[in-house]
Amino acid sequence: MGKMKREKKSRVHEEVRKQGIQFNKDFGQHILKNPLVVQGIVDKAAIRSTDTVLEIGPGTGNLTMKLLEKSKHVIACEVDTRLVAELQKRVMATPYQKKLEIRVGDVLKNDLPYFDVCVANMPYQISSPFVFKLLVHRPFFRCAVLMFQREFAQRLVAKPGDALYCRLSVNTQLLARVDHLMKVGKNNFRPPPKVESSVVRIEPRIPPPPINFKEWDGLVRIAFMRKNKTLAACFNSKPVLQVMEKNYKIVCASAQPPVLLPEDFCIKTKVLDVLRDNEFAEQRARQLDVDDFLRFSTSVVVLDFLERGE
């Protein structure tokens, strides 16, 4: 058994040696090698000949070349200079060379350029921060077709009552329509990752809901700290009550004219009254959809509690 494992490992190493590139797993480098999957992703993006396409992590360019065929301009963001060199060599002396712009660096640390469509085989470790960077990007883009780790993709599209329904689900669906497009097995990559993957389509909601996202996220964060508990139990924890009392007093003191609180003011009673008045005290976060959270967030008192976003 040990001999078979050693032989299999040596074959993998030999393949990598022949390729001339040692892929860096710290960067989440798993190159999509199946041309049918590549073509499927491009087709789902419905790219127009006038589009500027943003690609994150182009790798050796398997997806990039198909994007260049369909679009007017491709902006490829890559952190690994070795793969940048490979991509430059691949388009050199071709009609696509002038259509490709390569940006070297960490996409999370730089502003996103203008683009119409984003298509990417995402490095999985930056999935969550990149999704929210994408959703607050302006001007609005038309859509994004992105490859994620299967479980992360399932969280994005999860509905109330699903086991994977979470804060990520609510926040993403608040700002965008998210659809699961296809499953992609690990053997479609080189080197194969340890997990299965999925492709999702994200379309921003235009116009976005008229909310302060920092306040909204504070509300959802508290509700999902213990998503199977009632909201009354979530908002009744001592750390949450301390933060809310501090914020509420600051808001009252900053009002014009200032609002004086009675000596017997109790934040716990105030919070429970808000929850009961809005019929949320016995509700659980795992049961509430985006519209329910929007209705809850419209309570003036709740917004006052979370004004500082702490």
N, C-alpha and C positions, 0 to 999 in steps of 0.2 A: 504493500500500500504506500509506504514511504517512497519507494523507488518511482512509482507511477506519478506521485505528486511532484517529485523532483524533475522528472522528464517533462511534465506539463509546464512547470515553471520555466524550465530552460527554453522550451519552444516559444513561450511568450517573450522572454528576454531576447531571443534571436530575432523575432519579428520586430521588436522595438529597435534593435541594433540596425536592422536593414532599413528601417524608416529614417534613421538618422536623427530622430527627435525623442528625447526622454520626456514624456508628458508629466507635468507637474500637478499632482493631486491637490496640493495646497491651493492652487488656483481653480480647482474643480474642472480640470481639463479632461473631458471625455468627448472625443471627436465623433460626431454623428457620421457613420459610414454608409448607411443604407440609402441608396439613391431614391428608392420609392418613398421612404419617410421624408427625405429632404423635399421631394417634389410635392408631397402631400401638404407639408407645412406652407410652402410657397403658394399653392393653390388656395388654401384656406385664408391666406392673407389678402387675396383678391387685389393684388398690386396693379396699379395703373401705370401707363407709360410716362405719366407726368409726375409720378411720386418720388419723393425723397424718402429713403428707407434707412432707419437706424438699426444696426445690428450690434448686439453685445456679445463679446467673446467669439469672434469669427473662426478662431482656430486656424486650420490649414485651408479654409475657404470653400469647403464642399457646399455649404448653404449660400455663401457669399456669391459664388459664380452664378447660381440660379437667380438670386436677387438682382444681380447686374443685368441679366438677360431681360428681366421684366420692367425694371424701373429706370428713371432718368438719372438718379444719383444714389449711391450707397455710402453712408457714413459708418465705418466699422470701428468700434472701440475695443482695443485689446491692451492688456496689461503686460503681456509677455513679449519682449522684443524679438525673441527667437521666432515666434509664430508670425510676428509682423513681417520679418524678413521672408518667411516662406510664402506669405500671402502676396507680398510685393513681387516675388519671383513668378508666382502663378499668373498674375495679370500682365506682367511685363510684355511689351510688344504685341498686345492684343487690343481689340477695339474697346475693351472694358477698362483699360488703364486710366483713362481720363474721367471715367464715371465713378471711380472709387476714391474715397477720402478716408485715410486711416488716422485715427486719433489714439495716441499711445498714452496710457495712464489708467488710474482707477476711476471707473465711471461714477462711483459714489461720491468722489471728492471733487468732481468737476460738473459744471452746468451742462445740461443736455442741450444739444443744438435744436434748431427747428427741424421737424420731420413730419411726414404724413402717416407712416406706418412703422411700427417697431416689430422686428422679427428676430428671435434669438433662441439659441440652445443655451439656456442660462447656466452660469456657474452656480451650483445649488446653494453655496454658503452665502450668497448675496441676494437670494430670492426675495425675502421679506422687505429689506430696506429699499431694494430697487423698485418693487411694485409700488410702494408709497411715493418714492421719488417720481415715478412715472405718472401717478395719478394726480399729483399737484403741479405737474409741468404745464406751463402756458407758453404759447398758445396751444389750444387743444389739438391732439392728434386724432386720426380717424379710428384706428384700432391697433392692438398689439396682439401678435400670435407668439406665445412663449412656451418653451419646454421647461417643465419643472419636475422635481422629485414627485412621484405619484401622491404621496400623502399630503404634501404641501398643496398640490393642485386640488385634491379633494377638500382640503380646508377652505380654499378660495371659493368653491362652488357649493359648499355644504349649506343645508337649509335647517331651520329650527327643528329640533328633535333628533337630528343626525348626531352620531357619536363624535364626529370631528368638528361640529359647529362650535365656533369660538370667536374671540374678539377679532381675529384676522378676517373671518367670514363677514362679520357685520360691517367692519370698517371698509373693506373692499367693495362690498355690494352697496354701500351707501354712495360711493363715488363712481361706480362703474357697473355695467352689466357683464357678467362673467359666465362663459360657457365652456364646458369640457368638450374637446374636439376629438382626441384620439389617445389611445394608450400606446406606449412605445416600450418594448422589452429591452432589457439590459444588453442583450447580444447585438443590438443595433449600434453600439458604441465601441470605440477603441481608445483606451482600454475600457472594458465593461465596468460600469459602476456597481456598487453593492445593492442598489435599489432599482425598482422599476420607475419609469417616467411617464409623464402625461403632457399633452399639449393643450393649452387653454387659449381662448380668445377673450380679450378685455376691450370693452368699448366704453369710453368715459361718458358719464351722464352730462348732457349739455342742455340747459345750464345745470351746474352742480346745486345740490340743496343749500338753502341759505342758512348755514350754521357755522359757528366757530369750531373748527375741527379740534382745536386743543381742548375746548370744553367738552365737546362730544366724546373724545377719546378718554378723558378723565371719567366720564360717566360709564362708558362701556368697560373700561379697565376695572372699575370697582365691581360692576355687575358680574363680570366673568372671573373674578378672583376665586369664587366658589360657585360655578355655574349651575350646580344642582341644588344649591340652597336657595331659599326665598330671597327676594330683594331686600325684605325687611332685615333678614339675618346678615346679608352682605353689608348693608349700610349701617348696621348696628355695631360693627366691630370698633374697638377703642381707637386704633390708629386712624381709621376713616373719619370717625366723629371728631377727632382732634383737628385734623386738617380742615374739615368742613366748617368747624366752629371758627377757626382762625380766619378762613377766607370770608365767611359771612360777616364777621365783625369788621373786617377791613372794608368790605363793600358798604356796610351800613355807615361806617365812619366817613367814607369818601363821598357819600351821597350829598346832594345839595337840595335842601338843608340836610345835615347829618341825621341819621335815624338813631334815636336813643333806644337801647334795649332795656327791658324791665330787669330788675335785680334777680328775679327768679327765672330768667331765661334759661331754657334747657334745650340744647341742640338736638339731643336724642328725641325729645318729644316733637320738636319742629320737623325733623326728618321723617319720623313715622307718620305725622299728620299729612305731609306731602304725599307719601307713598299710598296712604289709605284714601286720600281725596282723589287720587288719580287711578285708584283700583290696581295698584301695582304691588302692594305689600306682600301678597301671597303668590305673585308671579315668580318664575325662575328665568334666568337669562337664556337658558338653553331652549326655552319655549317662545322667545320673543323675536319677531322679525324686524327688519329695518324700520318699517312704518311704526311699529310699537315703540321702538327706541326714540324715533323722531317725536312721537306724541309725548313720551315721557320727558324728553329734553326741552320741550316747549314750556314746561313749568318755569315761571319766572324765579321761583325760590330755588329750584334745582340749579338753574344757571348761575344764580348768585353764589351758591355754595361752591361751584366749580370755576368761578370766574378767573381765578389765578392759575387754573390748570395744574394744580399741585397733586 
